[in-house]
Amino acid sequence: MNLLSLALNLAASGIPPLPLRAGKLPFGNCPACAANACGGRPNMKNPGPCICSHPCHGWAAATTDPAVLRSRAWAEAWREAAAVAYHPGGAGLTVVDLDNTEAIDWARASLPTTRTVSTTRGEHWLYQGVMQSANAVRPGVDIKSTMAYVRWLGPGKGTMTALPDVVRALTVKEPTTARPAAVTVPALAGGGQCPHRTPTYLDRGIAMAEQRITEARGAVHATVYRTFLAVLSTHGRCGCLTDAHTARLFTAAQAKGESPRHCTDAWTNALNTLGLSHV
């Protein structure tokens, strides 16, 4: 199957494709759109008046319109294309791009199982739902959804699940002003049975969270907050977190130089962000 035929099949399935040139890069803008002089396509961050018929503006050119994909304006791009990409946000999807073995191990310990696609260096984990895209949310992990493109490497294996809070939490920055005033850890109803998989799932998740904090290089405050947020996103509602788990996370954070007050603030801020303050 040639690349245009593949793109048409994707478009028929509701997945907006676009051609990629060598190096896995989108084709450059035409002269009329150079330096974004046209204002950009209507679905970009800053909507503009572009009605260009060429595949300009990278991910924003992705389309499910077969007439556009087959058009003369796109023909040269397809002749020179080295691969097909797609806009996951336009298909209602989020891709967790895992670039190495360590990132895959983290995902298996921390994220709900979903459809996976093998890549040259790692895996793509596909979830149903959209969110903001972000690179390097943790070592070897990128989030591709809105305003991004992903190379098409096949449909993958497994059942796709809904986008979980633990993935959304990866792009959330710590509030600049901590809300709680007292140095107390808000209690959760701990000691329950983790319903996600097995108790091993929780233990591995806590261990991975400790490792993430321990390996933080710069921006330790933000890393601690995002790690607490990820743990609570996954286990904050099921009642399986205990004081011992919280103590392990606090100990790891304080070993990186965080004060007990900051640990408590970060934990409470994470609870508030997820609406778990009264859980």
N, C-alpha and C positions, 0 to 999 in steps of 0.2 A: 504494500500500500504506500503510495507516495504521500508527501507531507500535506499537500492540499486536501487529498481525500481523507486523511486522518483528521485534519482540522474541521472538515465538513461533518464528519461523524461526531466529533465532540460538540460542535454547534447544535446538531440535531438532538443531542442529549442535554442541552441547556448549559453547556460548559463553554464560555467564550474564549476561543483560541487566538493566538497571534504567532507570526513567524519569528524565529530567532536566527541571527546570523552566526558565523563562527565565533566561538568564545562564549556561547550562551547569552549573547547580548541582543536586545531589540535593534531593529533597524533605525538609523538616524532620521531626524526630521527632514522633510523636503525643504527646498529653499524658502517657500512661503511661511514655513513654521519654524525656521531656524531661530535659535535662541528664544524660542517660545514667543516669537513676535506676534503670532496669531491670537495669543491669549490662552491657548490650551483647549483641550476638549471639554465638553460640558460635564463629564463625570470626574474631572480632576478636582484636587483640593480647592483650587481657586478657579471656579468655572469661567470659561471664556467662550468666545464666539466661533471657535474653529469648526469649520465644516469641510476640512480637507478630506479628500478621497483616498489619500495614501495612508499607509500604516505608521503614522507619526505618533509621538508621545508615549512610546513604550507600552506599559500595561494598559493605558487608557484607550489604546486602539483595539484591544481585544473585543470581539463581537460575535454574536450568534447569527448574524444576518448572512445567509449564504450568498446573496447577491454581492455583498461587499467582499466576502472572502474570494469569490470567483472573478472579481472585477479586474479590468485592465490595469488599474492603478496599483493593485496588489500583486499582479502577475510577476513583475521583476523580483519582488521580495521572495515569492515562493520559489522562483528559479534558483535564487542564491541561498535560500534558507538551509540551515544545517540541522534544525530541530523545530519542534512545535512547543510553545508554552501556552499557559492559560492563566486567566485572572481568577484566583480562587474566590475572592470576595464576590465577584460577579456571578459565581455559581453557587453562592450561599455556603461556602466552605472556609475552613481555616486549616492551614497546613503547618504542623510543627516539624520543622526541618532539622533533623539530627545529623550532624556532620561526622561523627566518629563513634567508636565503640563505647567510650565513656558516656557520651550523651544518650546513646541507646539504653545503656544500663540504668541511667538516671530515669529515663522515661518509663521503663518497665517497672521501676520501683515506685514511681510517683504519679503516673498518669493512668486514667482508665484505658483499657484496651479499646482499640478501634481499628479501622482499616489501615493497613500499612503498605507502602510502596518502597521497594528496594531502590537505592541510589548507588552511584559510584562509590561514595565514601560512607554512606550510612543508610538512613531510612527517612521517609516522609510519613508522618502520622496524620491522617485526615479526620477532621471532626465536622459535624453538621452544625453550621452557625458561623457568623462573621464577627470580626473584631478588628482593632487597629493592628497593623503590622509593625514589627520591631525586630531589629537585628541584635544578636549577641545578648539575649535576655539572660543567658547564663552560658558558661563555656560550651561551645559547639552547638548552640540551640538558637535558631531564628524562628520568628513567627511570620507566616505569609498569609495574608487574607485580603483586606481592603488595600487598594493602592500598591499592589505588588503583583509579580508574576512568578510562576513556578513552571519549570520544564516538565512536559508531559512524559512520564516514564511508564505508563500503563495504568490500568484500573486498580491494581493492588489486590490485597487479600484480606478477608475478614469483614466483619459487619461494622459499618460506620456508626458511631455513637454521637450523641449531642455534645456540643462544645462545653466542657466543664469549667467551673469557676477557677480550678487550679491552673488552667491554661490562661484564662483572662488575667489572673493575678500576676502573671509573669511580667506584664507590661505596666503594672501600676507602680507609681512612684510613692515613696513615703511622704505623708503630709509634712509640710515644713514646720508646723507647730503642733506639738503633741497636745492632745486634749486632756488626758487624765492628769490630776495633780498629785494624787497619793501614790506612794510606792507600794502598791498591792496588786497582786495578780488576780484579775477577774476569774472567778471559778467557772469551770465547765462541769457538766454532769458526767464525770469520767467513770471508767471501769466497765463500760458496756462492751459488747462484742462488735468488732468491726465488720460491717456487712459487705465491704467492697470486694474482698477476696478471702483472705485468711489473716490470722494474727501476724503472720510473717510479712504480709503486705505493709502493715502499720510499722513493724519493727524496721523494715528496710527503708520505709519512707522517712522515719526519724533519723536513721543512720545517714541517709543521703542528705537530709537537711543539715545535720551536724557537719558533714563534709563540705557542703556548700559554704557554710559560714566560715569554717576553718580555712578554706582555700581562697577566701575573698582577698582581692588585691585592690586596695583603694575603695572608696565609697562603701565602707563597712556598714555604716548606718543604714544605707539603702538596701544592702544585701540582707541584713538581719530582718528588716521590715518585710521585704519581699518573700523571704524564706518563711517567716511566721505566717504571712498571708497565704502562701501556698499550702502549708500544713493545715491551717484552719479551713481553707477552701475544701480540702479533701475530707478532713476528719472532724471538723468543728461541730457538725450537726448530728453525727452518729453516736456520740457519747463514749467513744473508745479512748479518747485522750485522757491521760491521768496526770496527776501532779508530777509523777516521775518523768513522764515524757517532756513536760514543760521544763522541768529542772535540767534535763539534758540539753535542751535548746538554749536555755539561759546560760548554762555553764560554758557551752561552746562560744556564745556571743561574748561573754565576759573574758574568755581566754584571748579574744581578739582585741580586748581593750575597751569594750562597751561597759558602761556603768550599770548597776542594777536598776537605777531609775530609767535609763534609756531602754533597757530590755522590757521593763514593765510598760513604758509608753508605747513602744513598738507593738507589743502584744495587744494592748488595749486598742490602739489605732486599727490594727488588723481586725479585731473583733467588731469594732464599730463600722468599718468599711463593709464587712460582710453581713452586718445586721445581726450579729451573734452576741451582742452585749448582754442580753438577758437570758441566754441559753444556759 
